[in-house]
Amino acid sequence: MTPADGMPIMSQMTNPFEGIRAALFDLDGTLVETNIDFGLMKREMLALGEKHGIPACEMQGLDILSIVDFIVARLMESSRVDEAEQAKQEAFEKLEQIELAHCRDARPVSGAVALLDALREARIKIAIITRSCTSAVRLSTAGSGISWDVLLTRDDVSSAKPHPEHLLRALDMLGVRPEEAIMVGDHWMDVQGGKSAGTRTVGFLSAAADPDDFFDRVKPDLVIRSLGELIEHVERLKK
């Protein structure tokens, strides 16, 4: 697998972690398995938009947080400032309610804890970059063995991934340059965020994410099917 210019991608390189000082991770589906119903979250946001007079067809192609931004922007354009603020508050309260209800039985993804331990042994810093809310993250990771040096949820930034602000702020807090970091996630938004921020990128192709062309739209530097593949790369740094 090669990018358009014919240069080899990371899967053909000696080690994707060579020269890396920080690993940035998505959370849900990458490090922890939750039962969060993202379809329900999107339907609720579409319904919220319709409640404020915005047809669902105008928002259908947007992701969950972009729907919220769209609703707020449309209301602001109509000078319905108070209504926009109310809608935003209602949206995030509903999203948090759904997240908390579906992440109480969260468990680490196979290999996640071992990978984080291997990274710490290699003196590679760890950040979690998630579009979930802070309270859901704390609940889903409690007692899981999942730990981090920096955590940035959607509550902490004005623009969540795939906007590069989400990643760049974490890198700034870690004191690491983008070219010294790698972003790992199971969604195209994770990869796009990494590319926009200037990091190396890994697409985690879980069983639920088949087929093989899942990441074709963003072309990560490396595609993996298990976190164990990354552990092998990190362990090779010791040799």
C-alpha positions in Angstrom: 0.0 0.0 0.0 1.5 3.3 -1.1 0.2 6.9 -1.2 -0.4 8.7 -4.5 3.2 9.9 -4.9 4.5 6.4 -4.7 6.5 6.9 -1.6 6.4 4.0 1.0 4.0 4.5 3.9 4.8 3.7 7.5 3.8 0.0 7.2 6.9 -0.5 5.0 9.2 1.6 7.3 11.4 0.0 9.9 9.6 1.4 13.0 6.7 4.0 13.2 7.8 4.9 16.7 11.4 5.7 15.8 12.0 9.3 17.0 8.6 9.5 18.6 8.2 11.3 22.0 4.5 11.3 22.4 1.6 8.9 21.4 -1.9 10.5 21.1 -4.9 8.2 21.3 -8.5 8.3 20.6 -10.4 6.6 23.5 -13.8 4.9 22.5 -13.1 2.0 20.3 -9.3 2.5 20.4 -8.4 2.1 24.1 -11.7 1.2 25.7 -14.8 -0.6 24.5 -18.1 1.1 25.4 -21.7 0.6 24.4 -22.2 4.3 23.5 -25.0 4.5 20.9 -23.6 7.1 18.5 -26.6 6.5 16.2 -28.9 7.6 19.0 -26.8 10.6 19.7 -27.0 11.7 16.1 -30.8 11.2 16.0 -31.2 13.2 19.1 -29.2 16.1 17.7 -31.2 16.0 14.4 -34.4 16.1 16.5 -33.0 19.1 18.4 -32.3 20.9 15.2 -35.9 20.3 14.0 -37.2 21.5 17.3 -35.5 24.8 16.5 -36.8 24.9 12.9 -33.9 23.4 11.1 -34.8 20.6 8.7 -33.0 17.3 9.4 -32.1 17.0 5.7 -29.8 20.0 6.0 -27.8 18.3 8.8 -27.9 14.7 7.7 -24.4 14.5 6.4 -22.8 16.1 9.4 -21.2 14.3 12.4 -22.7 14.7 15.9 -20.7 17.7 17.1 -20.9 19.4 13.7 -24.7 19.2 13.9 -24.6 21.1 17.3 -22.3 23.7 15.7 -24.7 24.0 12.7 -27.7 24.5 14.9 -26.0 27.2 17.0 -24.6 29.0 13.9 -28.1 29.0 12.2 -29.7 30.4 15.3 -27.0 33.0 15.7 -27.4 34.1 12.0 -31.1 34.7 12.8 -30.1 36.8 15.8 -31.7 34.2 18.1 -28.8 34.5 20.5 -30.5 33.3 23.7 -32.1 30.4 21.8 -28.7 29.4 20.4 -27.1 29.3 23.8 -30.1 27.3 25.1 -29.9 24.8 22.2 -26.1 24.3 22.8 -26.6 23.7 26.5 -29.5 21.3 25.8 -27.4 19.4 23.2 -24.4 18.8 25.4 -26.6 17.8 28.4 -28.4 15.2 26.1 -25.1 13.9 24.7 -23.6 13.5 28.2 -26.7 11.8 29.4 -26.4 9.2 26.6 -22.6 8.7 27.1 -22.9 8.2 30.8 -25.7 5.7 30.4 -23.8 3.6 27.9 -20.2 3.5 29.3 -20.6 2.1 32.8 -19.6 -1.4 31.7 -16.7 -0.2 29.6 -13.6 -2.4 29.4 -10.1 -2.0 27.9 -9.6 -3.0 24.3 -7.4 -6.1 24.1 -3.7 -5.0 24.3 -4.5 -1.4 25.4 -3.0 -1.5 28.9 0.0 -3.5 27.7 0.6 -1.0 25.0 0.4 2.0 27.3 2.8 0.2 29.7 5.3 -0.4 26.9 5.1 3.2 25.8 5.9 4.4 29.4 8.9 2.0 29.5 10.1 3.5 26.3 9.7 7.0 27.8 7.0 8.0 25.3 4.4 10.4 26.7 0.7 9.5 26.4 -2.3 11.8 25.6 -5.9 10.9 25.1 -7.8 13.1 22.6 -11.5 12.4 22.7 -14.7 13.9 21.5 -16.5 12.4 24.5 -17.2 14.5 27.6 -14.9 14.4 30.6 -17.4 12.7 33.0 -17.9 9.8 30.6 -14.1 9.4 30.2 -13.6 9.2 33.9 -16.4 6.7 34.2 -15.3 4.5 31.3 -11.6 4.4 32.4 -12.1 4.0 36.2 -10.2 0.9 37.4 -9.3 0.0 33.8 -5.6 0.5 34.0 -5.9 3.1 31.2 -3.8 6.2 32.2 -2.4 9.2 30.5 -0.1 12.3 30.9 -2.6 14.6 29.2 -6.4 14.2 28.7 -8.3 16.6 26.4 -12.1 16.0 25.9 -14.6 18.0 23.9 -15.1 20.0 27.1 -11.6 21.3 27.0 -11.4 22.8 23.5 -13.4 25.0 21.3 -12.8 22.8 18.2 -12.6 19.0 18.7 -10.9 16.6 16.3 -10.6 16.4 13.3 -9.7 20.0 13.9 -6.0 20.2 14.6 -6.5 22.5 17.7 -7.5 19.4 19.7 -4.2 17.7 19.0 -1.9 20.7 18.9 -3.0 21.8 22.4 -2.2 18.4 23.8 1.3 18.5 22.1 1.9 21.9 23.5 1.0 20.7 27.0 3.4 17.7 26.5 6.2 19.9 25.1 6.4 17.8 22.0 6.6 18.9 18.3 4.0 17.4 15.9 6.8 15.6 14.0 7.7 13.8 17.2 4.2 12.5 17.8 1.9 9.7 16.5 -1.9 9.7 16.5 -3.7 6.4 16.9 -7.5 6.0 16.4 -10.3 3.9 14.9 -12.1 6.6 13.0 -11.2 8.7 10.0 -11.5 11.8 12.2 -8.6 10.6 14.3 -6.4 10.2 11.3 -7.5 13.5 9.7 -6.8 15.3 13.0 -3.3 13.8 13.1 -2.6 14.7 9.5 -3.9 18.3 10.0 -1.7 18.7 13.1 1.4 17.2 11.4 1.8 14.0 13.3 2.3 10.4 12.1 -1.0 8.5 11.9 -2.2 5.0 12.7 -5.6 3.8 11.7 -6.9 1.0 14.0 -9.1 -1.2 11.8 -11.2 -3.1 14.4 -13.5 -6.0 13.4 -16.4 -3.6 13.5 -14.7 -1.2 11.1 -14.4 -3.6 8.1 -13.9 -3.5 5.1 -10.3 -3.0 4.4 -10.9 0.3 2.6 -12.3 1.9 5.8 -9.5 4.5 6.0 -9.0 5.1 2.2 -10.4 8.6 2.5 -7.6 9.7 4.8 -4.8 7.2 4.1 -3.1 6.8 7.5 0.6 6.1 7.5 -0.1 2.7 9.1 -3.2 0.5 9.4 -3.3 -2.1 12.1 -5.9 -4.7 13.1 -4.7 -5.1 16.7 -3.0 -3.0 19.3 -0.5 -5.9 19.7 1.0 -4.8 16.4 2.0 -1.5 18.0 3.4 -3.2 21.1 5.8 -5.1 18.8 7.0 -1.9 17.3 7.5 -0.3 20.7 9.4 -3.3 22.0 11.7 -3.1 19.1 12.9 0.3 20.3 14.7 -1.5 23.1 16.9 -3.5 20.7 
